[in-house]
Amino acid sequence: MYELHDNRPDDPRYRAFLSRMFTPLRARVQPGASGLDFGCGPGPTLSAMFRASGVACADYDPFFRDDRALLTRRYDFIACTEVVEHLSDPAGVLQQLWSMLQPGGWLGVMTKRITTESAFATWHYIRDPTHVAFFSDETFLWIGRRFGAPVHFDSKDVVLLGPI
């Protein structure tokens, strides 16, 4: 299904879309930081944006760049853009990613959030059969309490947890 998306690194619209994660996360990481784009897809772009800004960022995707050694390292930040809604075990994966952060690290999650129960019933996001997990502000506040992390709602679909 993901192969049907037209997410090319040279597409200005795709880069603008990813800027919703890049801009607030980049503002919070220090020069010399090292990050991971978890779920980078077939055309890693967010990591290229970080590298162009002078910040190292590796690419991991279980389908397109399955280098498991990257999952044994520690990072100053980890970004997950449009990933968590596809996870059958989001709690387990988020816990794993959280454990991979250095002290002072940031976890960035980009996903559309549920706003109300009535809106959920007609929401286009639930019609995608690959979307199996859904999140609300309350969900992220619960995750933040579980991790002992501040939660920053940067925009309607970007949440930053940290620093730890």
C-alpha angles and dihedrals in degrees: 000000000000090000087068091064116095097222105152124167091229095052109107092203092055091047090050089051091052091046087076086072099028099055100053094037094047090051089059102046123083126234109274092032121146123216146176129225099211109201096016095167126213096310109043108212109150091060090051089053090052093046091050088055092052098261122120115235128174126207125234129174125156091221105034108023107019100172100152091189087075088064091060095059132085124238141193089226140006123199125200112185116186092341112105095066088063096052121107089198105032093160092055095045094046090049090051092050092046090054089054093061124104118231106284090027130146132222114203120196124186116191135126111264131220110249104182138356092243092051090048092063093063099028115135090216093069092056093069104094091210091061104090103153128052130193138201133188088264090054092055092046088054091049090050091052091048092052094038090238135135113247120221118193099204097174141341091290108019123084125177121198117198167318093239 
